[in-house]
Amino acid sequence: MAFNPNHLVKVKNSDERYTPKWVFDSLGVEFDIDVCSPVGGTGLVPAKKFYSIEDDALTQDWEGFVWMNPPYSKPTPFMDKFMEHGNGIALVPFSKSNWFGRVWNDAHTLCILPPNLKFQRPDGSSKQIFMQCVLVGMGHNATSALVRSKIGRVR
């Protein structure tokens, strides 16, 4: 799946960061829904369906195996819904927050990503963020994919 150059935008203070393709290549799975996709998608996430900000994923029914890279400026409602859904993989930053405490205690699997992880930005460039990130797995498919991926140590 190729990056969608039609989605290139210049947004100075954008919260959008796209998961690099190598993460999906390592996971080797197809998702039923990407619940935090940019409008028009990126072409990076192997999913059958995409919810963008226009779809308001928090008001939609989530079905099947979900991928989520939520807005890091307001992850709590997305993480609450993700944990309740219980079937998918989310990419989130380590955080001193109540939602991360719940994730740490209740997630089926966690996989710490390399500290030099670079996200693709809306303008096509890539850049690290200042926080280390983790893949959160809920359900058997997520656990199997994270273990097989060999991206990092799985707990």
C-alpha positions in Angstrom: 0.0 0.0 0.0 1.6 3.3 -1.1 1.5 6.7 0.7 -1.3 8.8 -0.7 0.4 12.0 -2.0 -3.1 13.6 -2.5 -3.3 13.9 1.2 -0.2 16.1 1.6 -1.1 19.2 3.4 0.8 22.0 5.2 -0.6 22.3 8.7 1.7 24.1 11.1 0.2 23.0 14.4 -1.4 19.7 13.2 -1.9 16.9 15.6 -1.7 14.5 12.7 1.2 12.0 12.6 1.0 8.9 10.5 2.4 5.6 11.6 5.3 4.6 9.4 4.8 1.8 6.9 7.4 -0.5 8.5 5.1 -0.9 11.6 2.3 -2.3 9.5 4.8 -4.5 7.5 6.1 -5.9 10.8 2.6 -6.6 12.1 1.5 -8.4 8.9 -2.2 -8.0 9.5 -5.2 -6.3 7.9 -7.5 -4.3 10.1 -11.2 -4.0 9.7 -11.2 -0.3 10.6 -8.8 2.5 11.1 -10.7 4.7 13.5 -8.5 7.8 13.5 -7.7 8.2 9.8 -7.1 11.5 8.1 -9.8 12.5 5.6 -8.9 10.6 2.4 -6.6 8.2 4.3 -2.9 8.0 4.0 -2.5 4.8 2.0 -0.3 3.5 4.8 -2.8 1.6 7.0 -3.9 -1.8 5.8 -7.6 -1.5 6.7 -10.9 -2.2 4.9 -12.6 0.9 6.3 -11.6 4.3 7.6 -13.1 6.8 10.0 -11.9 10.3 9.8 -12.7 13.4 11.9 -15.6 13.9 9.6 -17.1 10.5 10.6 -16.6 11.2 14.3 -15.3 7.7 15.3 -16.4 8.2 18.9 -20.1 8.1 17.8 -19.7 5.2 15.4 -19.9 1.5 16.1 -16.5 -0.2 16.0 -16.6 -3.6 14.5 -13.9 -6.2 14.1 -10.1 -5.7 14.4 -9.3 -2.0 14.9 -6.2 0.1 14.3 -5.9 3.3 16.2 -3.3 6.1 16.3 -5.4 8.7 18.2 -4.9 12.4 18.4 -2.3 12.8 21.1 -3.7 16.1 22.2 -6.9 14.4 23.4 -6.5 10.6 23.6 -8.7 9.8 26.6 -12.1 9.3 24.9 -10.4 7.3 22.1 -8.5 5.1 24.6 -11.7 4.6 26.7 -13.6 3.4 23.6 -10.6 1.3 22.4 -10.3 -0.5 25.7 -14.1 -1.1 25.8 -14.0 -2.5 22.2 -11.3 -5.0 23.2 -10.1 -6.0 19.8 -7.3 -4.2 18.0 -3.9 -2.4 18.2 -3.4 1.2 19.2 -0.2 3.3 19.0 0.0 5.7 21.9 2.7 7.7 23.8 3.7 6.8 27.3 1.9 9.3 29.5 1.4 10.3 33.1 -2.4 10.1 32.8 -5.3 8.1 34.1 -6.0 6.5 30.7 -2.4 5.2 30.5 -2.7 3.7 34.0 -5.7 1.8 32.8 -3.9 0.7 29.6 -0.9 -0.5 31.7 -3.1 -2.5 34.0 -5.7 -3.8 31.5 -4.2 -4.2 28.1 -3.7 -7.8 26.9 -0.3 -6.9 25.4 2.1 -4.0 25.3 5.1 -3.5 22.9 7.5 -0.6 23.5 8.5 0.9 20.2 12.1 2.1 19.4 12.8 5.5 21.0 13.8 6.8 17.6 10.4 6.1 16.0 9.7 8.7 13.2 6.2 9.5 12.2 5.2 10.7 8.8 3.8 14.2 8.8 1.0 15.6 6.7 3.5 17.4 4.5 5.3 14.2 3.6 8.3 14.7 5.9 9.1 12.5 8.9 9.9 13.5 12.4 10.4 12.0 15.9 8.2 13.1 18.7 9.5 13.8 22.2 7.7 10.9 23.8 8.4 7.2 23.5 5.4 5.2 22.1 3.9 1.8 22.8 1.7 -0.5 20.8 -1.3 -1.5 22.9 -2.9 -4.9 22.0 -6.4 -6.0 22.9 -7.6 -9.5 21.9 -5.9 -12.6 20.5 -5.2 -11.3 17.0 -3.4 -8.3 18.5 -1.3 -10.4 20.8 -0.4 -12.8 18.1 0.5 -9.9 15.7 2.7 -8.1 18.3 4.5 -11.3 19.3 5.2 -12.2 15.6 6.3 -8.7 14.7 9.5 -8.8 16.7 9.3 -5.0 16.8 10.2 -5.1 20.5 9.6 -6.8 23.8 6.0 -7.8 24.3 4.5 -7.8 27.8 
